[in-house]
Amino acid sequence: MSSTPARIFSLRGITLGAQVGIAALLGDKSARERLINRVVHSRHISPYVWWPRPETTAASPASTTTAVEPVVVAARDWREHFVTMLSGNGLEIGPLHMPLPKPPNAQVVYVDRLPLAQLLEHYPELPPADLIDPNIIDDAETLRTIPDDTYDFVSAAHVIEHMRNPIAALENWCRVLKPGGLLYVIVPDKRTTFDATRPPTSLEHMMRDYYTPSRERDREHFLEYAVEVDKKTAQQALAGAEHLEGRDYSIHFHVFLPSDVLKLLAWFSDNIRPLDVLEGPVMAPGSIEFHLMLRKRS
């Protein structure tokens, strides 16, 4: 695999962009400003903003304070930007009707949980002509049929939120990567999607899903989805959740802010498998998604 050009200003695998976010989360304003200047000079990104979000304080649930999400917002086609970093043999997980642009120096195979005919049946709301016919039929969380150290890169756009066990999914996505391979992840920002009213998924919740998977806990996600996304109440919510679960519909089991994903990746790198954040989280103005490029440490 050809080497990927990237400017990494790392501290135990945490890159400059992530350091800025951590400084913001810790409330170190002067450190954040110094690091922002380094981001601009190293990446030549302009314009950029740090996206504030309302956060309810524990002391006064009705009051709000402004917290800063560690994401660079810049007017750029980030998908095109990141796919140019990919080369060699790659795997795209769950492309459905919106596969990523094909990298110019790469061969890509697609994996999904159902063959095309069943995808068409399962997702009647998606444009049938755009659905990708997967090369591999497998579970995106386990990738059981794929040997270790197979691919130069793995990409997963709007997939991790569909995983019942996000940490196990990350573990297996890294497993099928060669040492030094790249993992490109795109995640919907809950603030800008139909998940806006749902609480972000905590690291501790995902740790429980990893260490003690529970179908009963999954069932609660179906109910939350029926209430918060489908806006059902009482018996209709219960029936709606049962219908979704009976279809094994691929809901957003978990929802994220950029800071949630950075916490997940830091814990994962320390406890499961070492990963470097090469770039991200970044997003375009008005976009519903943020992007990260990760590298499996050799």
C-alpha positions as CSV (number, residue, x, y, z in Angstrom):
1,M,0.0,0.0,0.0
2,S,1.3,3.4,-0.9
3,S,2.0,5.8,2.0
4,T,-0.6,8.3,2.8
5,P,0.5,11.9,3.2
6,A,-0.8,13.3,6.5
7,R,0.4,16.0,8.9
8,I,0.1,14.4,12.3
9,F,0.7,16.4,15.5
10,S,0.2,13.6,17.9
11,L,0.2,13.0,21.6
12,R,-0.2,9.2,22.2
13,G,-2.0,9.0,18.9
14,I,-4.2,12.0,19.4
15,T,-3.8,14.4,16.4
16,L,-3.8,18.2,16.4
17,G,-7.5,18.5,15.5
18,A,-8.5,16.2,18.3
19,Q,-6.1,18.0,20.8
20,V,-8.0,21.3,20.0
21,G,-11.3,19.5,20.8
22,I,-9.9,18.1,24.0
23,A,-8.7,21.5,25.1
24,A,-12.2,22.9,24.3
25,L,-13.9,20.2,26.3
26,L,-11.6,20.8,29.2
27,G,-12.3,24.5,29.1
28,D,-8.7,25.5,28.4
29,K,-9.5,28.5,26.1
30,S,-5.9,29.7,25.7
31,A,-4.6,26.2,24.7
32,R,-7.5,25.9,22.3
33,E,-6.7,29.2,20.6
34,R,-3.0,28.2,20.2
35,L,-4.0,24.9,18.7
36,I,-6.6,26.4,16.4
37,N,-3.8,28.5,14.9
38,R,-1.7,25.4,14.3
39,V,-4.7,23.7,12.6
40,V,-5.1,26.6,10.2
41,H,-1.5,26.8,9.3
42,S,-1.0,23.1,9.0
43,R,-4.2,22.3,7.0
44,H,-4.8,25.6,5.3
45,I,-8.4,25.4,6.1
46,S,-10.5,28.6,5.7
47,P,-13.1,29.4,6.7
48,Y,-13.6,27.3,9.8
49,V,-15.8,27.6,12.9
50,W,-16.2,25.6,16.1
51,W,-19.7,24.5,16.4
52,P,-21.3,25.4,19.8
53,R,-24.0,23.2,21.1
54,P,-26.5,23.7,24.0
55,E,-26.0,21.5,27.0
56,T,-28.2,21.2,30.0
57,T,-26.2,21.6,33.3
58,A,-26.6,19.0,36.0
59,A,-27.1,21.7,38.7
60,S,-30.0,23.3,36.9
61,P,-31.6,21.0,34.3
62,A,-33.7,23.8,32.8
63,S,-30.7,26.1,32.2
64,T,-28.3,25.8,29.3
65,T,-24.6,26.5,28.8
66,T,-22.7,26.7,25.6
67,A,-20.3,23.8,25.1
68,V,-18.0,23.5,22.1
69,E,-18.0,20.5,19.9
70,P,-14.5,19.6,18.6
71,V,-15.2,19.7,14.9
72,V,-13.7,21.8,12.2
73,V,-16.4,23.2,9.8
74,A,-15.0,24.1,6.4
75,A,-16.6,24.6,3.0
76,R,-15.1,21.5,1.2
77,D,-16.2,18.3,-0.3
78,W,-14.9,16.1,2.4
79,R,-15.8,12.8,0.8
80,E,-13.7,13.7,-2.3
81,H,-10.9,15.0,0.0
82,F,-10.7,11.8,2.0
83,V,-11.1,9.2,-0.7
84,T,-8.0,10.6,-2.4
85,M,-6.0,9.3,0.6
86,L,-7.2,5.7,-0.2
87,S,-5.3,3.3,-2.4
88,G,-4.8,-0.4,-2.9
89,N,-7.6,-2.9,-2.2
90,G,-10.4,-1.7,-0.1
91,L,-13.8,-2.7,1.5
92,E,-16.8,-0.4,1.7
93,I,-19.3,-1.5,4.4
94,G,-23.0,-0.9,3.8
95,P,-23.0,1.4,0.7
96,L,-26.7,0.9,0.0
97,H,-27.7,3.7,-2.5
98,M,-24.9,6.1,-1.7
99,P,-21.5,4.5,-2.2
100,L,-18.4,6.7,-1.7
101,P,-16.6,8.1,-4.8
102,K,-14.2,5.5,-6.0
103,P,-10.6,6.3,-5.1
104,P,-8.6,6.8,-8.3
105,N,-5.9,4.3,-7.3
106,A,-7.9,1.6,-5.6
107,Q,-10.1,-1.4,-6.1
108,V,-13.2,-1.5,-3.9
109,V,-15.5,-4.4,-3.0
110,Y,-18.8,-3.9,-1.2
111,V,-20.2,-5.8,1.7
112,D,-23.8,-5.7,3.0
113,R,-26.0,-7.8,5.2
114,L,-28.5,-8.7,2.4
115,P,-28.3,-9.5,-1.3
116,L,-29.7,-6.9,-3.7
117,A,-33.1,-8.5,-4.1
118,Q,-33.6,-8.5,-0.3
119,L,-32.2,-5.0,0.0
120,L,-34.8,-3.8,-2.5
121,E,-37.5,-5.4,-0.4
122,H,-36.2,-4.2,2.9
123,Y,-35.7,-0.6,1.9
124,P,-38.6,0.3,-0.4
125,E,-38.1,4.0,0.5
126,L,-34.7,4.0,-1.3
127,P,-34.3,4.6,-5.1
128,P,-34.0,1.0,-6.4
129,A,-31.7,1.9,-9.4
130,D,-29.1,3.4,-7.0
131,L,-28.8,0.4,-4.6
132,I,-25.4,-1.3,-4.8
133,D,-25.3,-5.1,-5.4
134,P,-22.9,-6.2,-2.7
135,N,-19.9,-8.4,-3.6
136,I,-19.9,-10.0,-0.1
137,I,-22.9,-10.8,2.1
138,D,-21.9,-10.5,5.7
139,D,-22.8,-8.9,9.0
140,A,-21.2,-5.4,9.1
141,E,-20.5,-5.8,12.8
142,T,-18.7,-9.1,12.6
143,L,-17.4,-9.5,9.0
144,R,-17.1,-13.2,9.9
145,T,-16.3,-14.3,6.3
146,I,-13.4,-11.9,5.9
147,P,-9.9,-13.0,7.1
148,D,-7.7,-10.8,9.2
149,D,-5.3,-8.3,7.6
150,T,-7.1,-8.5,4.2
151,Y,-7.6,-4.9,3.1
152,D,-5.5,-1.7,2.6
153,F,-8.5,0.4,3.6
154,V,-12.0,0.1,5.0
155,S,-14.7,2.7,4.6
156,A,-18.0,3.0,6.5
157,A,-20.3,5.9,5.8
158,H,-23.4,6.2,8.1
159,V,-22.8,2.7,9.4
160,I,-21.6,2.8,13.0
161,E,-24.8,4.3,14.3
162,H,-26.6,1.2,12.9
163,M,-24.4,-1.2,14.9
164,R,-25.9,-2.8,18.0
165,N,-22.4,-3.1,19.3
166,P,-20.2,-0.2,18.0
167,I,-17.0,-1.2,19.8
168,A,-17.2,-4.8,18.4
169,A,-17.8,-3.4,14.9
170,L,-14.7,-1.1,15.2
171,E,-12.7,-4.1,16.4
172,N,-13.6,-6.2,13.4
173,W,-13.2,-3.3,10.9
174,C,-9.7,-3.0,12.3
175,R,-9.2,-6.8,12.2
176,V,-9.7,-7.0,8.5
177,L,-7.3,-4.1,7.9
178,K,-3.6,-4.7,7.2
179,P,-1.2,-3.1,9.7
180,G,-1.0,0.5,8.8
181,G,-4.3,0.4,6.9
182,L,-6.8,3.2,6.8
183,L,-10.3,3.3,8.2
184,Y,-12.5,6.1,6.8
185,V,-15.6,6.7,8.9
186,I,-18.5,9.1,8.3
187,V,-21.0,9.6,11.1
188,P,-24.2,11.6,11.1
189,D,-24.3,14.4,13.6
190,K,-27.3,13.9,15.7
191,R,-28.0,17.6,16.0
192,T,-28.8,17.8,12.2
193,T,-30.8,14.6,11.7
194,F,-34.1,13.1,12.8
195,D,-32.1,12.0,15.9
196,A,-31.9,15.5,17.2
197,T,-34.1,14.9,20.3
198,R,-32.4,11.6,21.3
199,P,-29.7,11.7,24.0
200,P,-26.2,11.0,22.7
201,T,-24.9,7.5,23.3
202,S,-22.4,7.5,26.2
203,L,-19.1,5.6,26.1
204,E,-20.2,3.7,29.2
205,H,-23.3,2.5,27.3
206,M,-21.2,1.3,24.4
207,M,-18.8,-0.5,26.8
208,R,-21.8,-2.4,28.3
209,D,-22.9,-3.3,24.8
210,Y,-19.4,-4.7,24.2
211,Y,-18.8,-6.6,27.4
212,T,-22.4,-7.7,28.0
213,P,-24.5,-7.6,24.8
214,S,-28.2,-7.6,25.5
215,R,-31.2,-8.1,23.2
216,E,-33.3,-6.5,25.9
217,R,-31.2,-3.3,25.7
218,D,-31.5,-3.4,21.9
219,R,-35.3,-3.5,22.4
220,E,-35.1,-0.3,24.3
221,H,-33.5,1.4,21.3
222,F,-36.3,0.3,19.1
223,L,-38.7,1.9,21.6
224,E,-36.7,5.1,21.8
225,Y,-36.7,5.3,18.0
226,A,-40.5,4.8,17.8
227,V,-41.0,7.6,20.3
228,E,-38.3,10.1,19.3
229,V,-38.1,9.6,15.6
230,D,-41.5,8.2,14.6
231,K,-43.2,10.4,17.2
232,K,-45.4,7.6,18.5
233,T,-46.8,7.4,22.0
234,A,-48.2,4.9,24.4
235,Q,-49.6,1.7,22.7
236,Q,-48.6,3.0,19.3
237,A,-45.0,3.4,20.4
238,L,-44.9,-0.1,21.8
239,A,-46.5,-1.5,18.6
240,G,-44.1,0.5,16.4
241,A,-41.1,-0.7,18.3
242,E,-42.3,-4.3,18.0
243,H,-42.9,-3.9,14.3
244,L,-39.3,-2.5,13.8
245,E,-37.8,-5.2,15.8
246,G,-39.8,-7.9,14.0
247,R,-38.5,-6.7,10.7
248,D,-35.0,-6.4,12.0
249,Y,-35.1,-2.9,10.6
250,S,-31.7,-1.2,10.7
251,I,-32.5,1.7,12.9
252,H,-29.9,4.1,14.4
253,F,-29.3,2.2,17.6
254,H,-26.8,4.8,18.7
255,V,-26.5,8.5,18.1
256,F,-23.4,10.7,18.3
257,L,-21.8,14.1,18.5
258,P,-18.2,14.5,17.4
259,S,-17.0,14.6,21.0
260,D,-18.7,11.2,21.6
261,V,-16.8,9.6,18.8
262,L,-13.5,11.1,19.9
263,K,-14.1,9.6,23.4
264,L,-14.9,6.3,21.9
265,L,-11.8,6.2,19.7
266,A,-9.5,7.3,22.6
267,W,-10.9,4.5,24.8
268,F,-10.8,2.0,22.0
269,S,-7.2,2.8,21.1
270,D,-6.1,2.4,24.8
271,N,-8.1,-0.8,25.5
272,I,-8.9,-2.7,22.4
273,R,-6.6,-1.9,19.4
274,P,-4.3,1.0,18.9
275,L,-5.6,3.5,16.3
276,D,-4.4,6.9,15.2
277,V,-6.7,9.8,14.2
278,L,-5.0,11.2,11.1
279,E,-7.6,13.8,10.4
280,G,-11.0,14.9,11.7
281,P,-13.6,15.3,12.9
282,V,-14.4,17.7,10.1
283,M,-17.6,18.6,8.3
284,A,-19.0,21.0,5.7
285,P,-21.3,23.9,6.6
286,G,-25.0,22.7,6.6
287,S,-23.9,19.1,6.4
288,I,-25.5,16.3,8.5
289,E,-22.3,14.3,8.8
290,F,-18.7,14.5,10.1
291,H,-15.7,12.7,8.9
292,L,-12.6,11.0,10.4
293,M,-9.6,9.2,8.8
294,L,-8.1,6.6,11.2
295,R,-5.0,4.4,10.9
296,K,-4.5,1.0,12.4
297,R,-1.2,1.1,14.1
298,S,1.4,-1.4,12.8
